[in-house]
Amino acid sequence: MPKVTYIIGAGASSGCLPVINGIHEYLDAFRQFLLECKFASELSSKTIVDFGQKRKFGEIHAEIIDECQKLIKNVREHASIDTYAKKLLITKGKHSIEYLRLKALMSIFFIWAQRGKTDPRYDSFFASVIGTNINELSRDIRILSWNYDYQFEKAFSLYSQEPSLEQNQRWLNVFTPLHVDTGMKSEFSLFKINGTTGFAKNQAFYNHYDDLIAGDGKLPDLYVQQYADCVYYPSDYKMMLSFAWETQDQILDKFMSSVKTSCGLTETVVIIGYSFPYFNRSIDRKIMSMFDNTKKIYIQDLYPDTVESRIKNLIKIRSTVIPISVDSKSPGQFFIPPEI
């Protein structure tokens, strides 16, 4: 059976997460949640960090609310969060407190935004590509995702009946630039180019991380703790999301080598909800150039012609070898190509 690779962008999760035009409204709702919530424990006066000066839990909580307000303002003034983040990187530096605060805020925001939500298209996707048990995922499917979310994991958990995000990631063979397998197996795999929403200590999820994502949003003390750990103890605690431009060359090269090993025999590419933005161009060019044996590229997008034009600007497409077919008529489910 021909190997199929999906390239997934933000539009693929638009059923439960905001796209660029609506993200400021979600951020404002998150800010209101933080303003109105009551802590699950008596922590407001507790000292939880010591970063040059002692910080109180309540002070960190107020800082998050303030950073959220700043981000709402900057989202409106920039083309996207990614644009604003790159400006911060250039003007302040990768290890600056401003850059760390942005990434930490984005991490807890995306966890909050996904609480109890799974885009039904992901559920439908697994119903189409899984056999009679969770070990029968199609071995000929690879997924390259630019998204920070864990919608694939959440949807798969409905089939595995396992609430642990970490365990579902093992079953789905999820890899990020910080976690790759040099001895790639020929099986279903999910490559997250920008990393994933979450926090790690020694490259492993926090023990209480699953409590946070499974909860109903009434765990503000954990949100504050996660934010504080990553901003004020960056040498011990890491955010698992990243931007393509900040990944070190040798780490990115290793990751892309694993992608090529796993996806190199792709004959069919399906692009869903990804616009090929200019700031991802260098990596997109590497990705698209991997598909030497590709015969078809399907595009499922609100503006498929625009995506097709951008692909043609990335790589030289000989239509007799890689004909592009467009499918934007089935927004209720992800396109499943006849090659599967």
C-alpha positions, 0 to 999 in steps of 0.5 A: 500500500502506498505511504501517505503523509499528512501535513497539518496546520492550525485550520485542522483544529479550528473546530475547538481551538482559535485560528489567528483572527479569533485568538484574542477573544480566547485570550480575553476569556482566559484572562477572565477565567484567571481573574474570577477563579478561586484557588483550589488551596490556600496558596496566595501568600506562599513563596514558590520561587526565589529568582533574585527576590522571593515571589508570592503565589499571588504575585505570579498569578497577577503577573500571568493576568498582566502578561495575558493583557499584553499579549492580547494587545500585541496579537492585535498589533501583529499578524500572529503570535508567531510574528510577535514571538519572533520580534521578541526573540530578535529584540530581547533574546531567546533566554530573556524573561519576556520570551520565557513569559510568552512561551509559558503563557502560551503553554498554559493558555493552550492547555486551558483552551483544550480542556474537555474539547476534542475536534470531532474530525480527529475522532472521525480520522481515527475511526477511518484509519484504525482497525479493530483495536488500538494496535491496528493503526495504519502502518502507512500513515505519517503525520507532520504537524505544525500545531502545538495542540494535542488533539490527535492524542485526545481523540486517540484516548477515546479509543485507547480508554487511557487518559494519560497524554504521555501514554497515548503519545507512546502509542501514536509514536509522537516525536518532537525536535527534542525527542526523536528516535534515530532508529525509526520504525515503519509504523504510524508516527506523528512528528510535531515540528513546533513541539507540543503544548506541555511542560517537562522536567528531565524530558518527561511530563510533570507527574500532575500534568494529566490532572491539568489537561483532564480537569475542567479548568478549575485547577488555577493553582497548577496553571500558576505553578507550571508558569512559574516553574518554566519562567523562573527555573528554566534550567530545571523545567522546560516548555515542550512547545517551540518555534521553528526558528529557535531550534538549534541547527544540529537538533533540527537536522537530527529531527528532519533526518528522522522525518525523512527516514520515516516519510521518504517513501511517501507517494501521497501527501494530504495538506489540511489547514496549513497555509505555508507561512513565510517564516516556516519557509526554510523548513517547509522547503526541506519537507516538500523536497523529501517527497521525491516519489510523490504522485499526488498532493491533496489540499483541504483548505478554505483557500486551496488555490492559495496553498497550491500557489505557495507550494509551487513557489517552494518546490518545482512541481512537474504536474505529470509527476505530482498532480495536485488535486484539491478537496475543500468540499468536506469540512466535516471530516479530514480528507481520506485519500483513496490511496489509503 
